[in-house]
Amino acid sequence: MRIDTNRLSSSARYAWRGRITAFHDRYQGRKDAPGLRARLVSPVHPDALLRGTDPYPELLTPHVLGIRASASRGADQLRSRLLHDERQLCARIHAESVRVVTQYEVRQAPAPAALARYGELIGVWRAAAGVCRGRAAVLTHEANQRLAHYWAAVLTSLRPLPQEPFPMDHPHRLPGHITLDESWQHTDDWLRVDGGLWSAPVRGRTDHPVTRALAILDEQPVRGAAPGTPRGVATGPGRGHG
């Protein structure tokens, strides 16, 4: 069996970069710790904040904000690259959406073959968007790992504290924790962008051809499902992401 040395060397370089980054984050945590002591003694409890705001806003140091900005920028770049790489597919979906809507809603003449071709295009788009979302999730996971290294170094440098300001064993509660925004769960919405820069139009818009064509597609019964079962119900809650 031939060993792929390029893959091994690439993995080694990635692991080395990860160790260097972790060292830098721990160093910065130790460096920031003295200035955080007063704020860590009596942090604002997350339950006391307005819904949708960052927990522990007083603990969002420049280093934490830098990690978050880097992850956000990386996710936006992945989304932009997807829309650029799949621009021909998006153009075809736009054109076919108009045809489907014209055939089904204007002419009132169902065309199963045309709708099947449209469904194939949507399937290709959703597969590509799913891969992109997975890569963006990896970016946020790596950023949260960096935050964990940073805060572990901060707390270690300041112990003993009167009380633990936040639980290190619950990474999702660390100050600055990063998650993908809601738009990543509705990637079909990205198809509604008619050129120009991000962001997408307001969700729930019903007059866009893509919205109407997707609704027509989702209303079609699935082979093997109970009679009258729409495609969107038969395929489960994860369908479409839109």
LOTOR-487971 format. One line per field, with one value per atom (N, C-alpha, C): chain; atom name; z, x, y. Coordinates in steps of 0.001 Angstrom, whole numbers. Last residue first. Layout:
! residues N
koldo = [A,...]
lovex = [CA,...]
pz = [Z,...]
px = [X,...]
py = [Y,...]
This chain:
! residues 242
koldo = [A,A,A,A,A,A,A,A,A,A,A,A,A,A,A,A,A,A,A,A,A,A,A,A,A,A,A,A,A,A,A,A,A,A,A,A,A,A,A,A,A,A,A,A,A,A,A,A,A,A,A,A,A,A,A,A,A,A,A,A,A,A,A,A,A,A,A,A,A,A,A,A,A,A,A,A,A,A,A,A,A,A,A,A,A,A,A,A,A,A,A,A,A,A,A,A,A,A,A,A,A,A,A,A,A,A,A,A,A,A,A,A,A,A,A,A,A,A,A,A,A,A,A,A,A,A,A,A,A,A,A,A,A,A,A,A,A,A,A,A,A,A,A,A,A,A,A,A,A,A,A,A,A,A,A,A,A,A,A,A,A,A,A,A,A,A,A,A,A,A,A,A,A,A,A,A,A,A,A,A,A,A,A,A,A,A,A,A,A,A,A,A,A,A,A,A,A,A,A,A,A,A,A,A,A,A,A,A,A,A,A,A,A,A,A,A,A,A,A,A,A,A,A,A,A,A,A,A,A,A,A,A,A,A,A,A,A,A,A,A,A,A,A,A,A,A,A,A,A,A,A,A,A,A,A,A,A,A,A,A,A,A,A,A,A,A,A,A,A,A,A,A,A,A,A,A,A,A,A,A,A,A,A,A,A,A,A,A,A,A,A,A,A,A,A,A,A,A,A,A,A,A,A,A,A,A,A,A,A,A,A,A,A,A,A,A,A,A,A,A,A,A,A,A,A,A,A,A,A,A,A,A,A,A,A,A,A,A,A,A,A,A,A,A,A,A,A,A,A,A,A,A,A,A,A,A,A,A,A,A,A,A,A,A,A,A,A,A,A,A,A,A,A,A,A,A,A,A,A,A,A,A,A,A,A,A,A,A,A,A,A,A,A,A,A,A,A,A,A,A,A,A,A,A,A,A,A,A,A,A,A,A,A,A,A,A,A,A,A,A,A,A,A,A,A,A,A,A,A,A,A,A,A,A,A,A,A,A,A,A,A,A,A,A,A,A,A,A,A,A,A,A,A,A,A,A,A,A,A,A,A,A,A,A,A,A,A,A,A,A,A,A,A,A,A,A,A,A,A,A,A,A,A,A,A,A,A,A,A,A,A,A,A,A,A,A,A,A,A,A,A,A,A,A,A,A,A,A,A,A,A,A,A,A,A,A,A,A,A,A,A,A,A,A,A,A,A,A,A,A,A,A,A,A,A,A,A,A,A,A,A,A,A,A,A,A,A,A,A,A,A,A,A,A,A,A,A,A,A,A,A,A,A,A,A,A,A,A,A,A,A,A,A,A,A,A,A,A,A,A,A,A,A,A,A,A,A,A,A,A,A,A,A,A,A,A,A,A,A,A,A,A,A,A,A,A,A,A,A,A,A,A,A,A,A,A,A,A,A,A,A,A,A,A,A,A,A,A,A,A,A,A,A,A,A,A,A,A,A,A,A,A,A,A,A,A,A,A,A,A,A,A,A,A,A,A,A,A,A,A,A,A,A,A,A,A,A,A,A,A,A,A,A,A,A,A,A,A,A,A,A,A,A,A,A,A,A,A,A,A,A,A,A,A,A,A,A,A,A,A,A,A,A,A,A,A,A,A,A,A,A,A,A,A,A,A,A,A,A,A,A,A,A,A,A,A]
lovex = [N,CA,C,N,CA,C,N,CA,C,N,CA,C,N,CA,C,N,CA,C,N,CA,C,N,CA,C,N,CA,C,N,CA,C,N,CA,C,N,CA,C,N,CA,C,N,CA,C,N,CA,C,N,CA,C,N,CA,C,N,CA,C,N,CA,C,N,CA,C,N,CA,C,N,CA,C,N,CA,C,N,CA,C,N,CA,C,N,CA,C,N,CA,C,N,CA,C,N,CA,C,N,CA,C,N,CA,C,N,CA,C,N,CA,C,N,CA,C,N,CA,C,N,CA,C,N,CA,C,N,CA,C,N,CA,C,N,CA,C,N,CA,C,N,CA,C,N,CA,C,N,CA,C,N,CA,C,N,CA,C,N,CA,C,N,CA,C,N,CA,C,N,CA,C,N,CA,C,N,CA,C,N,CA,C,N,CA,C,N,CA,C,N,CA,C,N,CA,C,N,CA,C,N,CA,C,N,CA,C,N,CA,C,N,CA,C,N,CA,C,N,CA,C,N,CA,C,N,CA,C,N,CA,C,N,CA,C,N,CA,C,N,CA,C,N,CA,C,N,CA,C,N,CA,C,N,CA,C,N,CA,C,N,CA,C,N,CA,C,N,CA,C,N,CA,C,N,CA,C,N,CA,C,N,CA,C,N,CA,C,N,CA,C,N,CA,C,N,CA,C,N,CA,C,N,CA,C,N,CA,C,N,CA,C,N,CA,C,N,CA,C,N,CA,C,N,CA,C,N,CA,C,N,CA,C,N,CA,C,N,CA,C,N,CA,C,N,CA,C,N,CA,C,N,CA,C,N,CA,C,N,CA,C,N,CA,C,N,CA,C,N,CA,C,N,CA,C,N,CA,C,N,CA,C,N,CA,C,N,CA,C,N,CA,C,N,CA,C,N,CA,C,N,CA,C,N,CA,C,N,CA,C,N,CA,C,N,CA,C,N,CA,C,N,CA,C,N,CA,C,N,CA,C,N,CA,C,N,CA,C,N,CA,C,N,CA,C,N,CA,C,N,CA,C,N,CA,C,N,CA,C,N,CA,C,N,CA,C,N,CA,C,N,CA,C,N,CA,C,N,CA,C,N,CA,C,N,CA,C,N,CA,C,N,CA,C,N,CA,C,N,CA,C,N,CA,C,N,CA,C,N,CA,C,N,CA,C,N,CA,C,N,CA,C,N,CA,C,N,CA,C,N,CA,C,N,CA,C,N,CA,C,N,CA,C,N,CA,C,N,CA,C,N,CA,C,N,CA,C,N,CA,C,N,CA,C,N,CA,C,N,CA,C,N,CA,C,N,CA,C,N,CA,C,N,CA,C,N,CA,C,N,CA,C,N,CA,C,N,CA,C,N,CA,C,N,CA,C,N,CA,C,N,CA,C,N,CA,C,N,CA,C,N,CA,C,N,CA,C,N,CA,C,N,CA,C,N,CA,C,N,CA,C,N,CA,C,N,CA,C,N,CA,C,N,CA,C,N,CA,C,N,CA,C,N,CA,C,N,CA,C,N,CA,C,N,CA,C,N,CA,C,N,CA,C,N,CA,C,N,CA,C,N,CA,C,N,CA,C,N,CA,C,N,CA,C,N,CA,C,N,CA,C,N,CA,C,N,CA,C,N,CA,C,N,CA,C,N,CA,C,N,CA,C,N,CA,C,N,CA,C,N,CA,C,N,CA,C,N,CA,C,N,CA,C,N,CA,C,N,CA,C,N,CA,C,N,CA,C,N,CA,C,N,CA,C,N,CA,C,N,CA,C,N,CA,C,N,CA,C,N,CA,C,N,CA,C,N,CA,C,N,CA,C,N,CA,C,N,CA,C,N,CA,C,N,CA,C,N,CA,C,N,CA,C,N,CA,C,N,CA,C,N,CA,C,N,CA,C,N,CA,C,N,CA,C]
pz = [4344,3908,4578,4616,5331,4922,3296,2657,3314,6002,4584,4237,8630,8142,6676,9234,9576,9008,6422,7777,7967,4114,4190,5518,4360,4226,4434,4417,5612,5543,1849,3007,4270,162,164,1418,1791,1024,1144,1399,2236,1418,-223,282,1161,817,-123,523,2326,2401,1435,51,1248,1208,-2386,-1254,23,-3565,-3906,-2690,-2172,-2332,-2616,-3647,-2831,-3159,-3582,-4363,-3474,-2116,-2026,-2768,-2766,-1465,-1309,-5258,-5158,-3872,-4456,-5375,-5291,-2868,-2262,-3140,-4787,-3709,-3030,-6290,-6907,-5847,-4451,-4991,-5566,-3975,-2875,-3383,-6552,-5879,-4730,-7094,-7855,-7184,-4293,-5069,-5814,-2623,-4028,-4887,73,-670,-2160,2639,1428,526,4721,4709,3486,5402,5327,5353,3400,4624,4429,1331,1664,2907,2528,1811,2162,2501,2996,2145,-1,1101,1935,-3011,-1815,-865,-6223,-5227,-4009,-6933,-7214,-6118,-5440,-6882,-7240,-3226,-3422,-4918,-2861,-3136,-3323,-2089,-3497,-3868,605,-158,-1650,1554,1477,647,1784,595,447,4286,3149,1855,7094,6048,4764,8932,8992,7899,8556,8129,8221,9739,8283,7785,12437,12017,10513,12782,12866,12207,14719,13401,13511,17732,17026,15644,20301,18920,18391,23415,22681,21320,25052,23656,22825,27963,27381,25949,27826,27966,27370,27414,28332,28573,25876,25267,26175,27556,26615,26020,30551,29630,28609,32182,31625,30758,33166,32077,31444,34083,34114,32909,35619,34579,34522,38014,37299,36187,41050,39627,38834,43735,43112,41637,44576,45532,45011,43201,43112,44125,43752,43981,43843,40182,41316,42543,37989,39031,40245,36161,36650,37848,35589,36285,36889,34177,35484,36281,31839,32691,34090,30795,31254,32164,30151,31106,31658,28219,29526,30575,26101,26641,28045,25555,25968,26663,24791,25961,26463,22477,23643,24913,20851,21189,22422,20636,21269,21695,19196,20581,21346,16754,17473,18932,16066,16314,17079,15728,16743,17083,13584,14890,16000,11602,11956,13333,11501,11941,12358,10428,11791,12352,7866,8748,10199,6934,7049,7967,6981,7787,7988,5088,6487,7416,2791,3222,4688,2682,2832,3348,2286,3474,3739,-202,956,2251,-1762,-1714,-497,-1270,-927,-806,-2258,-832,-393,-5025,-4228,-2740,-5693,-5853,-4995,-5174,-4429,-4508,-7087,-5675,-4820,-9362,-9165,-7704,-8927,-8990,-8770,-9077,-7807,-7779,-11793,-10819,-9459,-12793,-13119,-12141,-11759,-11330,-11621,-13163,-11717,-11171,-15699,-15442,-13949,-15258,-15705,-15420,-14470,-13538,-13957,-14812,-15677,-14794,-14749,-14104,-15116,-15540,-16293,-15688,-15017,-14330,-15070,-15927,-16925,-16306,-13322,-14352,-15360,-11741,-11159,-12200,-13295,-12276,-11806,-15163,-15571,-14573,-13651,-14816,-15185,-11794,-11332,-12485,-13537,-12706,-12255,-14643,-15503,-14698,-12365,-13136,-14007,-11691,-10749,-11480,-13785,-13681,-12698,-13177,-14444,-14355,-10633,-10814,-12077,-11289,-10353,-10480,-12960,-13508,-12605,-11099,-12246,-12868,-9405,-8882,-10017,-11179,-10631,-10112,-11518,-12671,-12224,-8911,-9518,-10736,-7202,-7682,-8387,-6518,-7214,-7842,-5194,-6405,-7205,-3060,-4011,-5305,-1816,-2297,-3360,-1152,-2103,-2671,724,-522,-1580,2716,2087,746,3382,2883,2148,4322,3131,2531,6611,5514,4217,8115,7714,6554,8466,7767,7281,9957,8632,7819,12282,11491,10071,13147,12819,11950,13554,12612,12182,15547,14242,13178,17662,17115,15718,18078,17723,17073,18805,17615,17139,21159,20011,18709,22708,22480,21257,22652,22119,21810,23881,22470,21867,25903,25729,24230,27306,25897,25618,29800,29679,28219,29795,30359,30230,28886,27928,28449,29694,30187,29244,26689,28121,28490,24342,24727,26234,23760,23973,24415,23653,22395,22548,26301,25417,24106,28603,27632,26722,31630,30404,29512,33737,33973,32708,33060,33105,33288,33360,32016,32029,35862,35557,34200,35719,35553,35178,38093,36740,36735,40348,40389,39004,39640,41016,41085,37097,37308,38718,37293,36562,36774,38700,39304,38615,36820,38167,38745,34396,34447,35861,34583,34298,34370,34980,36044,35814,32389,33653,34712,30065,30323,31725,30193,30121,30477,30123,31313,31352,27533,28709,29991,25945,26012,27206,26351,26738,26892,25223,26664,27165,22561,23295,24803,21904,21854,22663,22160,23005,23057,20127,21506,22474,17897,18199,19644,18041,18116,18505,17685,18940,19127,15075,16197,17536,13595,13670,14842,13973,14487,14605,12636,14076,14693,10024,10661,12175,9566,9578,10262,9665,10641,10732,7476,8808,9885,5451,5632,7015,5724,6003,6203,4981,6309,6663,2340,3328,4746,1208,1171,2219,1427,2293,2299,1386,858,1787,777,1796,1172,-883,-989,51,0,0,0]
px = [-34062,-34525,-35780,-33161,-32414,-32894,-34018,-34038,-33219,-34904,-34967,-34877,-34991,-33727,-33759,-37464,-37222,-35943,-38643,-38190,-37782,-39820,-38361,-37823,-42527,-42015,-40527,-42874,-43187,-42534,-42069,-41410,-41676,-43853,-42428,-41745,-46981,-46109,-44661,-49119,-48029,-47123,-51024,-51286,-50190,-50386,-51049,-51328,-47182,-48625,-49263,-44441,-45034,-46544,-43661,-43572,-44139,-42618,-42896,-42684,-44134,-42927,-43318,-46023,-45906,-44632,-45160,-45338,-45174,-44513,-45898,-46132,-41947,-42162,-43587,-42328,-41559,-41881,-43737,-44355,-43650,-41770,-43049,-43756,-39835,-39529,-40810,-41230,-40863,-40521,-41487,-42677,-42352,-38763,-39658,-40863,-37925,-37327,-38217,-39469,-39683,-39093,-40830,-39642,-39873,-42957,-43144,-41928,-42566,-43278,-43388,-40246,-40745,-41348,-39071,-40514,-41097,-36282,-36899,-38413,-35114,-35789,-36439,-32255,-33482,-34146,-28839,-30014,-31215,-26188,-26949,-28182,-23771,-24551,-25006,-23967,-23306,-24297,-25226,-24830,-24221,-27926,-26698,-26390,-30383,-30337,-29105,-30816,-29989,-29813,-32031,-32903,-32133,-30264,-30649,-31507,-30161,-29068,-29378,-32220,-32430,-31346,-31162,-31964,-32231,-30005,-29148,-29928,-30589,-31574,-30835,-28653,-29669,-30717,-27202,-26585,-27553,-28656,-28739,-28135,-28032,-29232,-29278,-24429,-25694,-26820,-22537,-22941,-24279,-21004,-21902,-22185,-18637,-19010,-19947,-18130,-18439,-19050,-17508,-17110,-17427,-17068,-17202,-16682,-18579,-17383,-17630,-20630,-20881,-19644,-19817,-20780,-21111,-18160,-17553,-18539,-18208,-19322,-18832,-16067,-16510,-17754,-15697,-14812,-15265,-18217,-17781,-16914,-17243,-17984,-17422,-16072,-16923,-17745,-15958,-15685,-16611,-15060,-15963,-15587,-12715,-13791,-14800,-9827,-10860,-11956,-6343,-7761,-8662,-6168,-6637,-5749,-5152,-5805,-6260,-4106,-3237,-3829,-6327,-5195,-4284,-7882,-8337,-7201,-6266,-6681,-7030,-6057,-4847,-5192,-8730,-8074,-6809,-9114,-9750,-9179,-7462,-7283,-7848,-8521,-7121,-6900,-11116,-10939,-9500,-10601,-11155,-10962,-9758,-8810,-9300,-12154,-11011,-9977,-13599,-13993,-12911,-12257,-12224,-12605,-12923,-11521,-11400,-15695,-15189,-13735,-15765,-16257,-15779,-14661,-14022,-14475,-16599,-15244,-14501,-18717,-18840,-17469,-17769,-17932,-18062,-17895,-16589,-16670,-20675,-19795,-18426,-21485,-21888,-21026,-20425,-19944,-20288,-21973,-20516,-19942,-24475,-24227,-22745,-24189,-24367,-24109,-24037,-22896,-22981,-26621,-25435,-24212,-28216,-28274,-27093,-27560,-27302,-27248,-28497,-27073,-26709,-31243,-30481,-28984,-31893,-31979,-31197,-31570,-30741,-30728,-33589,-32196,-31251,-35869,-35527,-34096,-35827,-35634,-35229,-36432,-35129,-34809,-39023,-37991,-36598,-40318,-40182,-39123,-40233,-39533,-39319,-41840,-40458,-39645,-44393,-43570,-42118,-46034,-45005,-44054,-49403,-48276,-47342,-50643,-50394,-49189,-51213,-51984,-51862,-49889,-50576,-51454,-49163,-49721,-50526,-48310,-49194,-49838,-46788,-47715,-48722,-45295,-46007,-47094,-44212,-45054,-45912,-42719,-43822,-44767,-40861,-41751,-42966,-39571,-40293,-41291,-38410,-39398,-40218,-36661,-37715,-38813,-34891,-35839,-36956,-33470,-34200,-35260,-32407,-33256,-34113,-30900,-32017,-32964,-29007,-29927,-31140,-27716,-28390,-29383,-26651,-27644,-28417,-24830,-25936,-27032,-23115,-23840,-25025,-22128,-22925,-23699,-20620,-21875,-22749,-18489,-18215,-19476,-19884,-19089,-18887,-21102,-21949,-21196,-18758,-19811,-20656,-17445,-16820,-17844,-19215,-18968,-18363,-18967,-20259,-20071,-16268,-16763,-18088,-16298,-15517,-15952,-17841,-18343,-17591,-16099,-17400,-17974,-13957,-13750,-15055,-15178,-14643,-14441,-15748,-16837,-16388,-13147,-14072,-15215,-12150,-11484,-12420,-13854,-13850,-13212,-13151,-14503,-14545,-10513,-10813,-12192,-10927,-10149,-10413,-12321,-12998,-12259,-10248,-11475,-12207,-8460,-8054,-9277,-9909,-9513,-9109,-12474,-11199,-10869,-15220,-14851,-13614,-16238,-15059,-14609,-18563,-17415,-16129,-20433,-19907,-18678,-21510,-20243,-19675,-23228,-22993,-21617,-24527,-23422,-23401,-28111,-26847,-25772,-30409,-29715,-28408,-32069,-32010,-31326,-30078,-31162,-30971,-28889,-28715,-29940,-29114,-29523,-29421,-28048,-29508,-30005,-25252,-25859,-27378,-24266,-24802,-25485,-21270,-22722,-23232,-18715,-19222,-20743,-16786,-18251,-18794,-14189,-14652,-16172,-13608,-13927,-14433,-12938,-14155,-14571,-10535,-11681,-12984,-8893,-9188,-10451,-8063,-9405,-9819,-5475,-6469,-7894,-4192,-4231,-5300,-4669,-5282,-5301,-3312,-4526,-5087,-1230,-912,-2119,-2571,-1774,-1458,-3659,-4524,-3795,-1413,-2220,-3170,-603,276,-525,-2764,-2494,-1596,-2483,-3708,-3500,71,-163,-1394,-466,550,335,-2353,-2748,-1752,-721,-1866,-2306,1071,1573,440,-682,64,593,-1628,-2561,-1858,703,64,-905,1022,2026,1445,-1209,-1074,-75,-549,-1780,-1694,1800,1844,628,711,1725,1823,-974,-1545,-567,962,-42,-668,2332,3054,2071,275,868,1577,-215,-1279,-712,2247,1766,686,2446,3305,2858,474,409,1194,1818,1492,1533,576,1364,888,845,0,875]
py = [25643,26931,27296,23110,24145,25525,20734,22038,23100,18760,19000,20474,18087,18619,19011,16958,18355,18922,14867,15164,16587,14010,13933,14415,14405,13037,12955,17152,16364,15012,17917,18517,17741,16513,16179,16713,15635,16537,16114,12949,13448,14357,11821,13163,13731,8512,9425,10777,7973,7865,8859,7290,7896,7721,6341,5430,5985,9447,8062,7166,12306,11506,10060,15015,13797,13038,18472,17255,16026,20650,20188,18887,21284,20649,20122,22536,21296,20553,24820,23861,22512,26018,25624,24603,26524,25583,25113,28447,27171,26126,30562,29922,28551,31182,30826,30067,31851,30695,30231,34178,32936,31702,35917,35591,34274,36364,36700,36366,35946,34902,35185,36163,36802,35724,34878,34888,35573,37022,35696,35842,39680,39266,37904,38815,39543,38973,38445,38000,38864,40992,39859,39568,40234,39701,40892,42217,41733,41098,41073,42052,41394,38712,39436,40435,38165,38421,39246,35705,36892,37099,33340,34477,35778,31484,31455,32657,31741,32349,32375,30205,31653,32331,27710,27982,29477,27691,28033,28211,27939,28220,28606,27763,26720,26886,30037,28776,27603,32060,31923,30610,32147,31412,31183,31765,32492,31699,29496,29968,30680,30708,29798,30376,31055,31351,30277,32701,31472,31800,34827,34924,33703,32929,34269,34308,29683,30503,31892,27969,29082,29928,25896,26811,27994,24362,25303,26308,23511,23788,24817,23398,22124,22276,25905,25499,24187,28094,26682,26335,31180,30462,29044,31956,32911,32272,30324,30145,31061,32539,31574,31452,33772,33503,32476,32078,33095,32763,31370,31042,32266,31976,31180,31410,33283,34083,33274,31470,32533,33266,29920,29303,30365,31759,31287,30655,32136,33258,32765,29548,30227,31401,29120,28219,28881,31068,31232,30286,30036,31386,31488,27508,27646,28990,28315,27449,27527,29764,30452,29628,27647,28714,29485,26268,25617,26650,28126,27869,27107,27874,29156,28961,25256,25588,26902,25611,24677,25006,27376,27838,26908,25685,26949,27433,23662,23329,24605,25090,24574,24197,25513,26670,26224,22901,23559,24774,22521,21681,22307,24390,24569,23724,23213,24535,24772,20899,20789,22108,22113,21309,21127,23288,24158,23395,20958,21877,22787,19932,19139,20044,21961,21658,20808,21852,23047,22719,19302,19612,20825,19679,18683,18931,21581,21952,20964,19983,21169,21597,18098,17665,18843,19701,19061,18570,20275,21359,20793,17784,18391,19521,17573,16624,17174,19569,19722,18772,18479,19740,19944,16215,16051,17326,17294,16508,16373,19940,19347,18553,21197,20505,19853,24061,22826,22127,26750,25700,24364,28930,28105,27026,29905,30777,29958,27781,28783,29694,25969,25470,26522,27469,26258,25884,29555,29848,28647,28094,28942,29262,26893,26070,26880,29131,28188,27369,30280,31044,30104,28216,28619,29380,28173,27074,27389,30546,30419,29322,29908,31089,30946,27672,27530,28714,28829,27829,27658,30461,31075,30097,28520,29462,30124,27324,26538,27457,29492,28967,28121,29823,30894,30407,28308,27731,28769,29944,28688,28093,32050,32303,31027,30787,31507,31811,29780,28877,29574,32131,31213,30241,33189,33921,33004,31218,31467,32188,31497,30219,30409,34116,33797,32468,33819,34663,34377,32230,31695,32502,34029,32767,32167,36047,36359,35084,34615,35184,35489,34019,32937,33443,36622,35735,34600,37569,38223,37329,35862,35842,36456,36627,35236,35156,39330,38994,37572,39094,39691,39398,38011,37242,37780,40173,38873,38015,42270,42367,41030,40594,41295,41423,40435,40297,41159,40753,39894,39709,42117,42826,42012,40303,41296,42024,37656,38206,39280,36793,36606,37151,39123,38249,38048,38988,39688,38700,37508,37762,38509,39128,37973,38355,40979,40926,39724,39398,40156,40038,37725,39112,39965,35330,35408,36835,35703,35716,35860,38013,36689,36721,39800,39867,38484,38818,39046,39136,39399,39507,39800,38660,38439,38478,39433,38023,37741,42084,41748,40299,41948,42625,42242,40473,39978,40618,41354,40768,40381,42171,43190,42681,39662,40680,41749,38259,37863,38972,38762,39546,39330,36881,38300,39174,34481,34810,36311,34759,34630,34976,34772,35989,35944,32105,33218,34506,30753,30604,31738,31587,31908,31780,30530,31980,32370,27795,28426,29939,27504,27253,27896,28062,28926,28755,25909,27287,28241,23777,23890,25310,24304,24266,24421,24035,25359,25423,21264,22194,23598,20254,20020,20988,21101,21587,21422,19659,21129,21708,17077,17480,18997,17119,16938,17381,17388,18429,18339,15018,16255,17402,13235,13164,14463,13980,14113,14098,13374,14756,14973,10640,11461,12917,8101,9461,10387,4974,5964,7357,2167,3388,4406,-1198,0,1241]
